[in-house]
Amino acid sequence: MRFEFKEFSIEQSRSALKVGTDAMILGAISEHKNPQRILDIGTGTGVLSLVMAQKYPNAKIEALDIDAESLLDCAQNFKNSPWNDNLDCKKINFNRFETSNNFDLIISNPPFYENALKSENSRTNRAKHEDDQLIENIFIKSTELLHSEGLLWLILPYSSFDKWNKFAKEQELFLVKNYSIFAKPDRPKRSVLAFGLDGKIEVRNFDLILRDESGNYSEEYKLLTRDFHSKEL
């Protein structure tokens, strides 16, 4: 999906908003005191990188993906944005990604399956296994790619928190911040997680409710993402 930027906003249409909701939440929450280099793994059409570029206009951002069609849109979106000089998208499998750079922020909205039950469809099972492998490799490689005070930010299913927090610790990546994202007050849906290399930092936990029981956006969500919308929610 391509966006035309006058003033940057990923909400160019309802379909654009639907595609970019997870990326918008992750981008709005992800932070670092002064990032110079940012790596976006699985960038798709570049929405998450663009959100980060708006937050940190001086940071150099490398965006990776393996889907050629999405990267065509990503390249056009980067070109049309005010931060084109700092954005670079590349067609590469992250498993084979090599660089001499270290990053202050590594961000990813990786593919994942909502249903944890084993599927009878072998193709679906294979795809789920490949998605898990990607997330594992993100944790494994981030220990080498992060600066000493760098952070890895991910958005993942709420139900998989324990699994991935345990795996991260095994790679000596330690949870720093944990945002529990609720679709409605009683419906936890996502976890936005920050991991770092320092195991002595106390974990900070937050809740974010996206909509109230009537389906209206919460004031907290509107405040968090207001800079990335073209109109009032």
C-alpha positions as CSV (number, residue, x, y, z in Angstrom):
1,M,0.0,0.0,0.0
2,R,1.4,3.4,-1.0
3,F,0.8,6.7,0.7
4,E,1.2,10.2,-0.7
5,F,2.6,12.5,1.9
6,K,1.9,16.2,2.2
7,E,2.1,16.2,6.0
8,F,3.0,12.7,7.1
9,S,0.2,10.5,8.3
10,I,-0.3,6.7,7.8
11,E,-4.1,7.2,8.1
12,Q,-4.7,8.0,4.4
13,S,-7.7,5.7,4.3
14,R,-9.6,3.3,6.5
15,S,-7.8,0.4,4.9
16,A,-4.4,2.1,5.5
17,L,-5.3,2.4,9.2
18,K,-6.3,-1.2,9.4
19,V,-3.1,-2.3,7.9
20,G,-1.0,-0.1,10.1
21,T,-2.6,-0.3,13.5
22,D,0.0,-2.7,15.0
23,A,2.8,-0.7,13.4
24,M,1.4,2.6,14.6
25,I,1.1,1.3,18.2
26,L,4.6,-0.2,18.2
27,G,6.1,2.9,16.6
28,A,4.3,5.3,19.0
29,I,5.4,3.3,22.1
30,S,9.0,2.4,21.0
31,E,11.5,4.8,22.3
32,H,15.2,5.5,22.9
33,K,16.8,8.6,24.4
34,N,18.7,9.5,21.2
35,P,18.8,6.9,18.5
36,Q,21.3,7.3,15.7
37,R,20.6,4.1,13.9
38,I,17.4,2.1,13.7
39,L,16.8,-1.3,12.1
40,D,13.2,-2.3,11.1
41,I,12.9,-6.0,10.5
42,G,10.0,-7.1,8.2
43,T,9.1,-3.5,7.2
44,G,6.4,-4.4,4.6
45,T,5.3,-1.1,3.1
46,G,7.5,0.9,5.5
47,V,4.8,2.2,7.9
48,L,6.7,1.5,11.1
49,S,9.9,3.0,9.7
50,L,8.0,6.2,8.8
51,V,6.5,6.5,12.2
52,M,10.0,6.2,13.7
53,A,11.4,8.7,11.2
54,Q,8.8,11.2,12.3
55,K,9.7,10.7,16.0
56,Y,13.5,10.7,15.3
57,P,14.1,12.7,12.2
58,N,17.9,12.6,12.5
59,A,18.2,8.8,12.8
60,K,19.4,6.6,10.0
61,I,16.8,3.8,9.4
62,E,17.5,0.5,7.6
63,A,14.3,-1.3,6.7
64,L,14.4,-5.0,5.6
65,D,11.9,-7.3,4.0
66,I,11.8,-10.3,1.6
67,D,8.6,-9.4,-0.3
68,A,9.4,-7.6,-3.5
69,E,5.9,-6.2,-4.1
70,S,5.8,-4.6,-0.6
71,L,9.2,-3.2,-1.0
72,L,8.1,-1.4,-4.2
73,D,5.5,0.4,-2.1
74,C,8.0,0.9,0.7
75,A,10.5,2.6,-1.6
76,Q,7.8,4.9,-3.0
77,N,6.6,5.7,0.5
78,F,10.1,6.6,1.6
79,K,10.7,8.7,-1.5
80,N,7.5,10.7,-0.9
81,S,8.2,11.3,2.8
82,P,10.0,14.3,4.3
83,W,12.8,12.0,5.6
84,N,13.8,10.3,2.4
85,D,17.5,10.9,3.0
86,N,17.5,8.9,6.2
87,L,15.5,5.9,5.0
88,D,16.7,2.9,3.2
89,C,14.7,-0.3,2.4
90,K,16.4,-3.5,1.3
91,K,15.2,-6.8,-0.1
92,I,17.0,-9.3,2.1
93,N,16.2,-12.3,4.4
94,F,17.0,-11.2,7.9
95,N,18.7,-14.6,8.6
96,R,21.3,-13.6,6.0
97,F,21.6,-9.9,7.0
98,E,25.1,-8.8,7.8
99,T,26.3,-5.4,8.7
100,S,29.2,-3.6,10.5
101,N,26.7,-1.3,12.1
102,N,25.3,-1.5,15.6
103,F,21.8,-0.1,16.3
104,D,20.3,1.9,19.1
105,L,16.8,0.6,18.2
106,I,15.8,-2.6,16.6
107,I,12.1,-2.8,15.9
108,S,9.8,-5.4,14.4
109,N,6.2,-6.2,13.8
110,P,6.8,-9.8,12.8
111,P,4.3,-12.1,11.3
112,F,2.5,-14.4,13.7
113,Y,-0.6,-16.6,14.0
114,E,-3.3,-15.7,16.5
115,N,-4.4,-19.3,16.9
116,A,-1.9,-21.3,19.0
117,L,-3.7,-24.6,18.3
118,K,-1.9,-26.9,15.8
119,S,-3.5,-26.7,12.4
120,E,-4.3,-29.8,10.3
121,N,-3.1,-27.8,7.3
122,S,0.6,-28.7,6.7
123,R,1.2,-25.5,4.8
124,T,-0.1,-23.4,7.7
125,N,1.9,-25.4,10.2
126,R,5.1,-24.8,8.1
127,A,4.4,-21.1,7.9
128,K,3.8,-20.8,11.6
129,H,7.1,-22.7,12.2
130,E,8.9,-20.3,9.9
131,D,7.4,-17.3,11.7
132,D,8.6,-18.7,15.0
133,Q,12.0,-19.2,13.5
134,L,12.1,-15.5,12.4
135,I,11.2,-14.3,15.9
136,E,13.8,-16.6,17.4
137,N,16.5,-15.2,15.0
138,I,15.5,-11.7,15.9
139,F,16.3,-12.4,19.5
140,I,19.5,-14.3,18.7
141,K,20.9,-11.8,16.3
142,S,19.9,-8.7,18.3
143,T,22.5,-9.5,21.0
144,E,25.1,-8.8,18.3
145,L,23.4,-6.0,16.5
146,L,22.4,-3.8,19.5
147,H,24.6,-1.1,21.0
148,S,25.3,-1.8,24.7
149,E,22.4,0.6,25.7
150,G,20.3,-0.3,22.7
151,L,16.7,-1.7,22.8
152,L,14.8,-4.4,20.8
153,W,11.1,-3.5,20.5
154,L,8.6,-6.1,19.3
155,I,4.8,-6.4,19.1
156,L,3.6,-10.0,19.7
157,P,0.4,-11.8,20.7
158,Y,-0.4,-11.3,24.3
159,S,-0.8,-15.1,24.8
160,S,2.8,-15.7,23.7
161,F,4.4,-13.4,26.3
162,D,5.7,-16.1,28.6
163,K,7.2,-18.1,25.7
164,W,9.1,-15.2,24.2
165,N,10.2,-13.7,27.4
166,K,11.7,-17.0,28.5
167,F,13.5,-17.4,25.1
168,A,14.9,-13.9,25.3
169,K,16.4,-14.5,28.7
170,E,18.1,-17.6,27.3
171,Q,19.8,-15.3,24.7
172,E,20.7,-12.9,27.5
173,L,18.2,-10.3,26.4
174,F,16.2,-8.9,29.3
175,L,12.8,-7.4,29.5
176,V,12.8,-3.7,30.2
177,K,9.3,-2.6,29.4
178,N,6.0,-4.5,29.0
179,Y,2.9,-2.9,27.5
180,S,-0.2,-5.0,27.6
181,I,-2.5,-3.9,24.8
182,F,-6.2,-4.4,25.3
183,A,-8.6,-4.3,22.3
184,K,-11.3,-3.5,24.9
185,P,-11.0,-3.4,28.7
186,D,-11.4,-7.1,29.1
187,R,-9.7,-8.3,25.9
188,P,-5.9,-8.4,26.1
189,K,-4.6,-8.8,22.5
190,R,-1.0,-7.7,22.1
191,S,2.2,-7.2,24.0
192,V,4.6,-4.5,23.1
193,L,7.9,-5.5,24.6
194,A,11.3,-3.8,25.0
195,F,14.5,-5.9,25.6
196,G,18.0,-4.8,26.4
197,L,21.4,-6.3,27.3
198,D,21.4,-5.1,30.9
199,G,19.8,-7.7,33.2
200,K,19.8,-5.4,36.2
201,I,17.1,-2.9,35.0
202,E,13.8,-3.2,36.7
203,V,10.9,-4.1,34.4
204,R,8.2,-1.5,34.0
205,N,4.7,-2.7,33.2
206,F,1.9,-0.7,31.5
207,D,-1.6,-1.3,30.2
208,L,-3.1,0.4,27.1
209,I,-6.8,0.0,26.3
210,L,-7.5,0.9,22.6
211,R,-11.3,1.1,22.7
212,D,-14.0,1.3,25.4
213,E,-17.0,-1.0,25.6
214,S,-18.9,1.1,23.1
215,G,-16.1,0.7,20.5
216,N,-14.8,4.3,20.8
217,Y,-11.1,4.9,20.9
218,S,-9.8,5.6,24.4
219,E,-8.3,9.0,25.3
220,E,-5.0,7.3,26.1
221,Y,-4.8,5.7,22.7
222,K,-5.8,9.0,20.9
223,L,-3.1,10.9,22.9
224,L,-0.5,8.2,22.1
225,T,-1.1,8.2,18.4
226,R,-2.4,11.6,17.6
227,D,0.8,12.7,15.8
228,F,0.4,9.9,13.3
229,H,-3.2,10.6,12.2
230,S,-4.4,13.0,9.5
231,K,-7.6,13.7,11.4
232,E,-9.2,13.5,14.8
233,L,-10.3,10.0,15.9
